């Protein structure tokens, strides 16, 4: 692969992957910048995760409570039948 072909391939890769990078022709290297989330984005992501975990926890708690109620009813019926 020629240097020109390699450069075109790298440019296409950067564009298609939507990377924050540039080609430094002087030093023959690709300079990539790190992407960091803003504080707002971090808070929103963590809040979204927290909402999902809270909903899952509430659903699991409801399931456990329903199972406990059923078990209690079974014990009460068994006690009434023994009498």
PALUM-983982 format. One record per atom (N, C-alpha, C): atom name; residue in one letter; y, z, x. Coordinates in nm, 3 decimals. Each point is the difference from the previous one (the first is absolute). Example, Ala and Ser with C-alpha at 12.3 -4.5 7.8 and 13.67 -1.06 7.14 Angstrom:
<zators>
<zator><a>N</a><r>A</r><y>-0.569</y><z>0.780</z><x>1.319</x></zator>
<zator><a>CA</a><r>A</r><y>0.119</y><z>0.000</z><x>-0.089</x></zator>
<zator><a>C</a><r>A</r><y>0.120</y><z>0.000</z><x>0.090</x></zator>
<zator><a>N</a><r>S</r><y>0.105</y><z>-0.072</z><x>-0.035</x></zator>
<zator><a>CA</a><r>S</r><y>0.119</y><z>0.006</z><x>0.082</x></zator>
<zator><a>C</a><r>S</r><y>0.109</y><z>0.073</z><x>-0.077</x></zator>
</zators>
This chain:
<zators>
<zator><a>N</a><r>X</r><y>-0.117</y><z>0.000</z><x>0.086</x></zator>
<zator><a>CA</a><r>X</r><y>0.117</y><z>0.000</z><x>-0.086</x></zator>
<zator><a>C</a><r>X</r><y>0.123</y><z>0.000</z><x>0.090</x></zator>
<zator><a>N</a><r>X</r><y>0.089</y><z>-0.090</z><x>-0.029</x></zator>
<zator><a>CA</a><r>X</r><y>0.122</y><z>-0.009</z><x>0.081</x></zator>
<zator><a>C</a><r>X</r><y>0.095</y><z>0.113</z><x>-0.038</x></zator>
<zator><a>N</a><r>X</r><y>0.095</y><z>0.029</z><x>0.089</x></zator>
<zator><a>CA</a><r>X</r><y>0.098</y><z>0.106</z><x>-0.033</x></zator>
<zator><a>C</a><r>X</r><y>0.079</y><z>-0.028</z><x>-0.128</x></zator>
<zator><a>N</a><r>X</r><y>0.033</y><z>-0.128</z><x>-0.024</x></zator>
<zator><a>CA</a><r>X</r><y>0.073</y><z>-0.033</z><x>-0.123</x></zator>
<zator><a>C</a><r>X</r><y>-0.086</y><z>0.024</z><x>-0.124</x></zator>
<zator><a>N</a><r>X</r><y>-0.128</y><z>-0.038</z><x>0.008</x></zator>
<zator><a>CA</a><r>X</r><y>-0.091</y><z>0.023</z><x>-0.112</x></zator>
<zator><a>C</a><r>X</r><y>-0.018</y><z>0.150</z><x>-0.024</x></zator>
<zator><a>N</a><r>X</r><y>-0.012</y><z>0.075</z><x>0.110</x></zator>
<zator><a>CA</a><r>X</r><y>-0.017</y><z>0.144</z><x>-0.012</x></zator>
<zator><a>C</a><r>X</r><y>0.123</y><z>0.063</z><x>-0.065</x></zator>
<zator><a>N</a><r>X</r><y>0.117</y><z>-0.047</z><x>0.038</x></zator>
<zator><a>CA</a><r>X</r><y>0.124</y><z>0.054</z><x>-0.058</x></zator>
<zator><a>C</a><r>X</r><y>0.007</y><z>-0.032</z><x>-0.149</x></zator>
<zator><a>N</a><r>X</r><y>-0.037</y><z>-0.121</z><x>-0.039</x></zator>
<zator><a>CA</a><r>X</r><y>0.000</y><z>-0.037</z><x>-0.143</x></zator>
<zator><a>C</a><r>X</r><y>-0.101</y><z>0.085</z><x>-0.077</x></zator>
<zator><a>N</a><r>X</r><y>-0.114</y><z>0.024</z><x>0.062</x></zator>
<zator><a>CA</a><r>X</r><y>-0.103</y><z>0.080</z><x>-0.066</x></zator>
<zator><a>C</a><r>X</r><y>0.050</y><z>0.143</z><x>-0.020</x></zator>
<zator><a>N</a><r>X</r><y>0.066</y><z>0.055</z><x>0.101</x></zator>
<zator><a>CA</a><r>X</r><y>0.054</y><z>0.137</z><x>-0.009</x></zator>
<zator><a>C</a><r>X</r><y>0.111</y><z>0.007</z><x>-0.104</x></zator>
<zator><a>N</a><r>X</r><y>0.087</y><z>-0.100</z><x>-0.004</x></zator>
<zator><a>CA</a><r>X</r><y>0.108</y><z>-0.003</z><x>-0.099</x></zator>
<zator><a>C</a><r>X</r><y>-0.059</y><z>-0.002</z><x>-0.140</x></zator>
<zator><a>N</a><r>X</r><y>-0.101</y><z>-0.084</z><x>-0.021</x></zator>
<zator><a>CA</a><r>X</r><y>-0.065</y><z>-0.006</z><x>-0.132</x></zator>
<zator><a>C</a><r>X</r><y>-0.064</y><z>0.135</z><x>-0.036</x></zator>
<zator><a>N</a><r>X</r><y>-0.064</y><z>0.061</z><x>0.098</x></zator>
<zator><a>CA</a><r>X</r><y>-0.062</y><z>0.130</z><x>-0.022</x></zator>
<zator><a>C</a><r>X</r><y>0.103</y><z>0.104</z><x>-0.042</x></zator>
<zator><a>N</a><r>X</r><y>0.113</y><z>0.003</z><x>0.069</x></zator>
<zator><a>CA</a><r>X</r><y>0.107</y><z>0.095</z><x>-0.032</x></zator>
<zator><a>C</a><r>X</r><y>0.053</y><z>-0.026</z><x>-0.140</x></zator>
<zator><a>N</a><r>X</r><y>0.021</y><z>-0.126</z><x>-0.034</x></zator>
<zator><a>CA</a><r>X</r><y>0.052</y><z>-0.033</z><x>-0.134</x></zator>
<zator><a>C</a><r>X</r><y>-0.099</y><z>0.035</z><x>-0.109</x></zator>
<zator><a>N</a><r>X</r><y>-0.125</y><z>-0.040</z><x>0.018</x></zator>
<zator><a>CA</a><r>X</r><y>-0.101</y><z>0.021</z><x>-0.104</x></zator>
<zator><a>C</a><r>X</r><y>-0.031</y><z>0.147</z><x>-0.021</x></zator>
<zator><a>N</a><r>X</r><y>0.004</y><z>0.078</z><x>0.105</x></zator>
<zator><a>CA</a><r>X</r><y>-0.030</y><z>0.143</z><x>-0.011</x></zator>
<zator><a>C</a><r>X</r><y>0.125</y><z>0.080</z><x>-0.034</x></zator>
<zator><a>N</a><r>X</r><y>0.115</y><z>-0.068</z><x>-0.007</x></zator>
<zator><a>CA</a><r>X</r><y>0.128</y><z>0.064</z><x>-0.029</x></zator>
<zator><a>C</a><r>X</r><y>0.025</y><z>0.119</z><x>0.094</x></zator>
<zator><a>N</a><r>X</r><y>-0.023</y><z>-0.026</z><x>0.128</x></zator>
<zator><a>CA</a><r>X</r><y>0.021</y><z>0.103</z><x>0.100</x></zator>
<zator><a>C</a><r>X</r><y>0.146</y><z>0.003</z><x>0.043</x></zator>
<zator><a>N</a><r>X</r><y>0.044</y><z>0.116</z><x>0.043</x></zator>
<zator><a>CA</a><r>X</r><y>0.134</y><z>0.015</z><x>0.055</x></zator>
<zator><a>C</a><r>X</r><y>-0.014</y><z>-0.019</z><x>0.150</x></zator>
<zator><a>N</a><r>X</r><y>0.004</y><z>-0.127</z><x>0.044</x></zator>
<zator><a>CA</a><r>X</r><y>-0.022</y><z>-0.030</z><x>0.141</x></zator>
<zator><a>C</a><r>X</r><y>0.083</y><z>-0.121</z><x>0.039</x></zator>
<zator><a>N</a><r>X</r><y>0.017</y><z>-0.013</z><x>0.131</x></zator>
<zator><a>CA</a><r>X</r><y>0.068</y><z>-0.118</z><x>0.052</x></zator>
<zator><a>C</a><r>X</r><y>-0.065</y><z>-0.038</z><x>0.133</x></zator>
<zator><a>N</a><r>X</r><y>0.020</y><z>-0.124</z><x>0.039</x></zator>
<zator><a>CA</a><r>X</r><y>-0.056</y><z>-0.050</z><x>0.125</x></zator>
<zator><a>C</a><r>X</r><y>0.108</y><z>0.006</z><x>0.106</x></zator>
<zator><a>N</a><r>X</r><y>-0.031</y><z>0.066</z><x>0.110</x></zator>
<zator><a>CA</a><r>X</r><y>0.091</y><z>0.007</z><x>0.114</x></zator>
<zator><a>C</a><r>X</r><y>-0.044</y><z>-0.109</z><x>0.098</x></zator>
<zator><a>N</a><r>X</r><y>0.070</y><z>-0.114</z><x>-0.002</x></zator>
<zator><a>CA</a><r>X</r><y>-0.038</y><z>-0.114</z><x>0.083</x></zator>
<zator><a>C</a><r>X</r><y>0.023</y><z>0.027</z><x>0.148</x></zator>
<zator><a>N</a><r>X</r><y>0.099</y><z>0.080</z><x>0.032</x></zator>
<zator><a>CA</a><r>X</r><y>0.029</y><z>0.032</z><x>0.140</x></zator>
<zator><a>C</a><r>X</r><y>-0.117</y><z>0.071</z><x>0.066</x></zator>
<zator><a>N</a><r>X</r><y>-0.056</y><z>0.100</z><x>-0.072</x></zator>
<zator><a>CA</a><r>X</r><y>-0.107</y><z>0.082</z><x>0.056</x></zator>
<zator><a>C</a><r>X</r><y>-0.139</y><z>-0.044</z><x>-0.047</x></zator>
<zator><a>N</a><r>X</r><y>-0.006</y><z>-0.107</z><x>-0.080</x></zator>
<zator><a>CA</a><r>X</r><y>-0.126</y><z>-0.052</z><x>-0.053</x></zator>
<zator><a>C</a><r>X</r><y>-0.081</y><z>0.109</z><x>-0.071</x></zator>
<zator><a>N</a><r>X</r><y>0.064</y><z>0.067</z><x>-0.093</x></zator>
<zator><a>CA</a><r>X</r><y>-0.070</y><z>0.103</z><x>-0.075</x></zator>
<zator><a>C</a><r>X</r><y>0.052</y><z>0.007</z><x>-0.144</x></zator>
<zator><a>N</a><r>X</r><y>-0.075</y><z>0.067</z><x>-0.082</x></zator>
<zator><a>CA</a><r>X</r><y>0.039</y><z>0.021</z><x>-0.139</x></zator>
<zator><a>C</a><r>X</r><y>0.047</y><z>0.145</z><x>-0.012</x></zator>
<zator><a>N</a><r>X</r><y>0.118</y><z>0.018</z><x>-0.056</x></zator>
<zator><a>CA</a><r>X</r><y>0.056</y><z>0.133</z><x>-0.018</x></zator>
<zator><a>C</a><r>X</r><y>-0.015</y><z>0.037</z><x>-0.147</x></zator>
<zator><a>N</a><r>X</r><y>-0.075</y><z>0.105</z><x>-0.025</x></zator>
<zator><a>CA</a><r>X</r><y>-0.022</y><z>0.044</z><x>-0.138</x></zator>
<zator><a>C</a><r>X</r><y>0.072</y><z>0.132</z><x>-0.021</x></zator>
<zator><a>N</a><r>X</r><y>0.066</y><z>0.009</z><x>-0.112</x></zator>
<zator><a>CA</a><r>X</r><y>0.070</y><z>0.124</z><x>-0.034</x></zator>
<zator><a>C</a><r>X</r><y>-0.086</y><z>0.078</z><x>-0.098</x></zator>
<zator><a>N</a><r>X</r><y>-0.005</y><z>0.129</z><x>0.019</x></zator>
<zator><a>CA</a><r>X</r><y>-0.075</y><z>0.085</z><x>-0.093</x></zator>
<zator><a>C</a><r>X</r><y>0.071</y><z>0.010</z><x>-0.133</x></zator>
<zator><a>N</a><r>X</r><y>-0.078</y><z>0.002</z><x>-0.106</x></zator>
<zator><a>CA</a><r>X</r><y>0.060</y><z>0.016</z><x>-0.131</x></zator>
<zator><a>C</a><r>X</r><y>-0.017</y><z>0.145</z><x>-0.042</x></zator>
<zator><a>N</a><r>X</r><y>0.109</y><z>0.059</z><x>-0.036</x></zator>
<zator><a>CA</a><r>X</r><y>-0.007</y><z>0.138</z><x>-0.046</x></zator>
<zator><a>C</a><r>X</r><y>0.053</y><z>0.007</z><x>-0.143</x></zator>
<zator><a>N</a><r>X</r><y>-0.062</y><z>0.083</z><x>-0.078</x></zator>
<zator><a>CA</a><r>X</r><y>0.042</y><z>0.016</z><x>-0.138</x></zator>
<zator><a>C</a><r>X</r><y>0.124</y><z>0.089</z><x>-0.005</x></zator>
<zator><a>N</a><r>X</r><y>0.085</y><z>-0.033</z><x>-0.093</x></zator>
<zator><a>CA</a><r>X</r><y>0.117</y><z>0.085</z><x>-0.019</x></zator>
<zator><a>C</a><r>X</r><y>-0.048</y><z>0.132</z><x>-0.063</x></zator>
<zator><a>N</a><r>X</r><y>0.082</y><z>0.099</z><x>0.007</x></zator>
<zator><a>CA</a><r>X</r><y>-0.033</y><z>0.129</z><x>-0.059</x></zator>
<zator><a>C</a><r>X</r><y>-0.027</y><z>-0.016</z><x>-0.149</x></zator>
<zator><a>N</a><r>X</r><y>0.080</y><z>-0.082</z><x>-0.066</x></zator>
<zator><a>CA</a><r>X</r><y>-0.017</y><z>-0.025</z><x>-0.143</x></zator>
<zator><a>C</a><r>X</r><y>-0.140</y><z>-0.057</z><x>-0.028</x></zator>
<zator><a>N</a><r>X</r><y>-0.041</y><z>-0.100</z><x>0.080</x></zator>
<zator><a>CA</a><r>X</r><y>-0.133</y><z>-0.060</z><x>-0.019</x></zator>
<zator><a>C</a><r>X</r><y>-0.111</y><z>0.103</z><x>0.025</x></zator>
<zator><a>N</a><r>X</r><y>0.017</y><z>0.085</z><x>0.100</x></zator>
<zator><a>CA</a><r>X</r><y>-0.100</y><z>0.102</z><x>0.030</x></zator>
<zator><a>C</a><r>X</r><y>-0.013</y><z>0.098</z><x>-0.117</x></zator>
<zator><a>N</a><r>X</r><y>0.114</y><z>0.044</z><x>-0.053</x></zator>
<zator><a>CA</a><r>X</r><y>-0.002</y><z>0.093</z><x>-0.113</x></zator>
<zator><a>C</a><r>X</r><y>-0.065</y><z>-0.064</z><x>-0.121</x></zator>
<zator><a>N</a><r>X</r><y>0.033</y><z>-0.125</z><x>-0.028</x></zator>
<zator><a>CA</a><r>X</r><y>-0.058</y><z>-0.069</z><x>-0.115</x></zator>
<zator><a>C</a><r>X</r><y>-0.151</y><z>-0.015</z><x>0.015</x></zator>
<zator><a>N</a><r>X</r><y>-0.047</y><z>-0.034</z><x>0.119</x></zator>
<zator><a>CA</a><r>X</r><y>-0.143</y><z>-0.016</z><x>0.022</x></zator>
<zator><a>C</a><r>X</r><y>-0.074</y><z>0.132</z><x>-0.016</x></zator>
<zator><a>N</a><r>X</r><y>0.055</y><z>0.105</z><x>0.056</x></zator>
<zator><a>CA</a><r>X</r><y>-0.065</y><z>0.131</z><x>-0.012</x></zator>
<zator><a>C</a><r>X</r><y>0.003</y><z>0.051</z><x>-0.143</x></zator>
<zator><a>N</a><r>X</r><y>0.109</y><z>-0.027</z><x>-0.071</x></zator>
<zator><a>CA</a><r>X</r><y>0.009</y><z>0.041</z><x>-0.140</x></zator>
<zator><a>C</a><r>X</r><y>-0.102</y><z>-0.075</z><x>-0.084</x></zator>
<zator><a>N</a><r>X</r><y>-0.016</y><z>-0.129</z><x>0.026</x></zator>
<zator><a>CA</a><r>X</r><y>-0.098</y><z>-0.080</z><x>-0.071</x></zator>
<zator><a>C</a><r>X</r><y>-0.140</y><z>0.057</z><x>0.024</x></zator>
<zator><a>N</a><r>X</r><y>-0.030</y><z>0.032</z><x>0.125</x></zator>
<zator><a>CA</a><r>X</r><y>-0.129</y><z>0.059</z><x>0.032</x></zator>
<zator><a>C</a><r>X</r><y>-0.018</y><z>0.135</z><x>-0.069</x></zator>
<zator><a>N</a><r>X</r><y>0.106</y><z>0.080</z><x>-0.002</x></zator>
<zator><a>CA</a><r>X</r><y>-0.006</y><z>0.132</z><x>-0.062</x></zator>
<zator><a>C</a><r>X</r><y>-0.027</y><z>-0.013</z><x>-0.149</x></zator>
<zator><a>N</a><r>X</r><y>0.064</y><z>-0.095</z><x>-0.066</x></zator>
<zator><a>CA</a><r>X</r><y>-0.023</y><z>-0.021</z><x>-0.143</x></zator>
<zator><a>C</a><r>X</r><y>-0.146</y><z>-0.036</z><x>-0.027</x></zator>
<zator><a>N</a><r>X</r><y>-0.056</y><z>-0.088</z><x>0.082</x></zator>
<zator><a>CA</a><r>X</r><y>-0.138</y><z>-0.042</z><x>-0.019</x></zator>
<zator><a>C</a><r>X</r><y>-0.095</y><z>0.117</z><x>0.023</x></zator>
<zator><a>N</a><r>X</r><y>0.024</y><z>0.077</z><x>0.105</x></zator>
<zator><a>CA</a><r>X</r><y>-0.088</y><z>0.114</z><x>0.028</x></zator>
<zator><a>C</a><r>X</r><y>0.011</y><z>0.106</z><x>-0.109</x></zator>
<zator><a>N</a><r>X</r><y>0.121</y><z>0.021</z><x>-0.052</x></zator>
<zator><a>CA</a><r>X</r><y>0.018</y><z>0.098</z><x>-0.108</x></zator>
<zator><a>C</a><r>X</r><y>-0.073</y><z>-0.043</z><x>-0.127</x></zator>
<zator><a>N</a><r>X</r><y>0.007</y><z>-0.129</z><x>-0.032</x></zator>
<zator><a>CA</a><r>X</r><y>-0.070</y><z>-0.051</z><x>-0.118</x></zator>
<zator><a>C</a><r>X</r><y>-0.151</y><z>0.014</z><x>0.017</x></zator>
<zator><a>N</a><r>X</r><y>-0.051</y><z>-0.029</z><x>0.118</x></zator>
<zator><a>CA</a><r>X</r><y>-0.143</y><z>0.015</z><x>0.027</x></zator>
<zator><a>C</a><r>X</r><y>-0.042</y><z>0.146</z><x>-0.010</x></zator>
<zator><a>N</a><r>X</r><y>0.082</y><z>0.089</z><x>0.054</x></zator>
<zator><a>CA</a><r>X</r><y>-0.029</y><z>0.142</z><x>-0.007</x></zator>
<zator><a>C</a><r>X</r><y>-0.003</y><z>0.048</z><x>-0.145</x></zator>
<zator><a>N</a><r>X</r><y>0.096</y><z>-0.043</z><x>-0.080</x></zator>
<zator><a>CA</a><r>X</r><y>0.004</y><z>0.039</z><x>-0.142</x></zator>
<zator><a>C</a><r>X</r><y>-0.122</y><z>-0.052</z><x>-0.074</x></zator>
<zator><a>N</a><r>X</r><y>-0.041</y><z>-0.121</z><x>0.029</x></zator>
<zator><a>CA</a><r>X</r><y>-0.118</y><z>-0.058</z><x>-0.065</x></zator>
<zator><a>C</a><r>X</r><y>-0.127</y><z>0.077</z><x>0.039</x></zator>
<zator><a>N</a><r>X</r><y>-0.011</y><z>0.032</z><x>0.129</x></zator>
<zator><a>CA</a><r>X</r><y>-0.116</y><z>0.077</z><x>0.046</x></zator>
<zator><a>C</a><r>X</r><y>-0.003</y><z>0.139</z><x>-0.062</x></zator>
<zator><a>N</a><r>X</r><y>0.115</y><z>0.063</z><x>-0.011</x></zator>
<zator><a>CA</a><r>X</r><y>0.008</y><z>0.132</z><x>-0.060</x></zator>
<zator><a>C</a><r>X</r><y>-0.041</y><z>-0.006</z><x>-0.148</x></zator>
<zator><a>N</a><r>X</r><y>0.045</y><z>-0.102</z><x>-0.070</x></zator>
<zator><a>CA</a><r>X</r><y>-0.037</y><z>-0.017</z><x>-0.141</x></zator>
<zator><a>C</a><r>X</r><y>-0.151</y><z>-0.017</z><x>-0.014</x></zator>
<zator><a>N</a><r>X</r><y>-0.061</y><z>-0.076</z><x>0.089</x></zator>
<zator><a>CA</a><r>X</r><y>-0.145</y><z>-0.021</z><x>-0.003</x></zator>
<zator><a>C</a><r>X</r><y>-0.074</y><z>0.132</z><x>0.023</x></zator>
<zator><a>N</a><r>X</r><y>0.044</y><z>0.078</z><x>0.096</x></zator>
<zator><a>CA</a><r>X</r><y>-0.063</y><z>0.129</z><x>0.029</x></zator>
<zator><a>C</a><r>X</r><y>0.015</y><z>0.094</z><x>-0.119</x></zator>
<zator><a>N</a><r>X</r><y>0.117</y><z>0.003</z><x>-0.061</x></zator>
<zator><a>CA</a><r>X</r><y>0.022</y><z>0.087</z><x>-0.117</x></zator>
<zator><a>C</a><r>X</r><y>-0.090</y><z>-0.042</z><x>-0.116</x></zator>
<zator><a>N</a><r>X</r><y>-0.012</y><z>-0.130</z><x>-0.024</x></zator>
<zator><a>CA</a><r>X</r><y>-0.088</y><z>-0.047</z><x>-0.108</x></zator>
<zator><a>C</a><r>X</r><y>-0.145</y><z>0.038</z><x>0.026</x></zator>
<zator><a>N</a><r>X</r><y>-0.045</y><z>-0.013</z><x>0.124</x></zator>
<zator><a>CA</a><r>X</r><y>-0.138</y><z>0.037</z><x>0.034</x></zator>
<zator><a>C</a><r>X</r><y>-0.021</y><z>0.150</z><x>-0.018</x></zator>
<zator><a>N</a><r>X</r><y>0.100</y><z>0.081</z><x>0.039</x></zator>
<zator><a>CA</a><r>X</r><y>-0.011</y><z>0.145</z><x>-0.015</x></zator>
<zator><a>C</a><r>X</r><y>-0.006</y><z>0.038</z><x>-0.148</x></zator>
<zator><a>N</a><r>X</r><y>0.079</y><z>-0.066</z><x>-0.083</x></zator>
<zator><a>CA</a><r>X</r><y>-0.003</y><z>0.027</z><x>-0.145</x></zator>
<zator><a>C</a><r>X</r><y>-0.136</y><z>-0.035</z><x>-0.059</x></zator>
<zator><a>N</a><r>X</r><y>-0.055</y><z>-0.113</z><x>0.039</x></zator>
<zator><a>CA</a><r>X</r><y>-0.131</y><z>-0.040</z><x>-0.050</x></zator>
<zator><a>C</a><r>X</r><y>-0.107</y><z>0.100</z><x>0.042</x></zator>
<zator><a>N</a><r>X</r><y>0.007</y><z>0.043</z><x>0.124</x></zator>
<zator><a>CA</a><r>X</r><y>-0.097</y><z>0.097</z><x>0.050</x></zator>
<zator><a>C</a><r>X</r><y>0.012</y><z>0.132</z><x>-0.076</x></zator>
<zator><a>N</a><r>X</r><y>0.122</y><z>0.043</z><x>-0.027</x></zator>
<zator><a>CA</a><r>X</r><y>0.023</y><z>0.124</z><x>-0.074</x></zator>
<zator><a>C</a><r>X</r><y>-0.056</y><z>-0.012</z><x>-0.142</x></zator>
<zator><a>N</a><r>X</r><y>0.024</y><z>-0.116</z><x>-0.064</x></zator>
<zator><a>CA</a><r>X</r><y>-0.053</y><z>-0.022</z><x>-0.135</x></zator>
<zator><a>C</a><r>X</r><y>-0.153</y><z>0.003</z><x>-0.001</x></zator>
<zator><a>N</a><r>X</r><y>-0.061</y><z>-0.059</z><x>0.102</x></zator>
<zator><a>CA</a><r>X</r><y>-0.147</y><z>0.002</z><x>0.009</x></zator>
<zator><a>C</a><r>X</r><y>-0.052</y><z>0.143</z><x>0.012</x></zator>
<zator><a>N</a><r>X</r><y>0.066</y><z>0.080</z><x>0.081</x></zator>
<zator><a>CA</a><r>X</r><y>-0.043</y><z>0.139</z><x>0.018</x></zator>
<zator><a>C</a><r>X</r><y>0.017</y><z>0.078</z><x>-0.130</x></zator>
<zator><a>N</a><r>X</r><y>0.111</y><z>-0.025</z><x>-0.071</x></zator>
<zator><a>CA</a><r>X</r><y>0.024</y><z>0.069</z><x>-0.126</x></zator>
<zator><a>C</a><r>X</r><y>-0.106</y><z>-0.039</z><x>-0.104</x></zator>
<zator><a>N</a><r>X</r><y>-0.034</y><z>-0.129</z><x>-0.005</x></zator>
<zator><a>CA</a><r>X</r><y>-0.103</y><z>-0.044</z><x>-0.095</x></zator>
<zator><a>C</a><r>X</r><y>-0.136</y><z>0.060</z><x>0.035</x></zator>
<zator><a>N</a><r>X</r><y>-0.029</y><z>0.004</z><x>0.130</x></zator>
<zator><a>CA</a><r>X</r><y>-0.128</y><z>0.058</z><x>0.043</x></zator>
<zator><a>C</a><r>X</r><y>-0.006</y><z>0.148</z><x>-0.035</x></zator>
<zator><a>N</a><r>X</r><y>0.113</y><z>0.070</z><x>0.014</x></zator>
<zator><a>CA</a><r>X</r><y>0.003</y><z>0.143</z><x>-0.032</x></zator>
<zator><a>C</a><r>X</r><y>-0.018</y><z>0.020</z><x>-0.151</x></zator>
<zator><a>N</a><r>X</r><y>0.060</y><z>-0.085</z><x>-0.082</x></zator>
<zator><a>CA</a><r>X</r><y>-0.013</y><z>0.011</z><x>-0.147</x></zator>
<zator><a>C</a><r>X</r><y>-0.142</y><z>-0.031</z><x>-0.044</x></zator>
<zator><a>N</a><r>X</r><y>-0.065</y><z>-0.095</z><x>0.065</x></zator>
<zator><a>CA</a><r>X</r><y>-0.136</y><z>-0.035</z><x>-0.036</x></zator>
<zator><a>C</a><r>X</r><y>-0.099</y><z>0.110</z><x>0.039</x></zator>
<zator><a>N</a><r>X</r><y>0.030</y><z>0.075</z><x>0.103</x></zator>
<zator><a>CA</a><r>X</r><y>-0.088</y><z>0.108</z><x>0.043</x></zator>
<zator><a>C</a><r>X</r><y>0.007</y><z>0.118</z><x>-0.098</x></zator>
<zator><a>N</a><r>X</r><y>0.112</y><z>0.015</z><x>-0.064</x></zator>
<zator><a>CA</a><r>X</r><y>0.017</y><z>0.113</z><x>-0.093</x></zator>
<zator><a>C</a><r>X</r><y>-0.071</y><z>-0.018</z><x>-0.126</x></zator>
</zators>
